[in-house]
């Protein structure tokens, strides 16, 4: 694994994450409470998503996702994402 990715994987904590997905010009994001490292080489993350969620189709079609780690002061952002299912 690239040494540049070690700090990124080390920053994965128990908390709230925003997972972004995109496909065909459509974007969406959802909150997740669980993300884990599944491989060092190649660097890979695993997460769980409900197939009925609007982001599921975008994730399948786009084949990739982003993960943003929310800080302690960003609770309102997580609640907003949950409320509007962005």
Secondary structure, 3 states (H helix, E strand, C coil): CCHHHHHHHHCCCCCCEEEEEEECCEEEEEEECCEEEEECCCCEEEECCCCCCHHHHHHHHHCCCEEEECCHHHHHHHHHHHHHCC
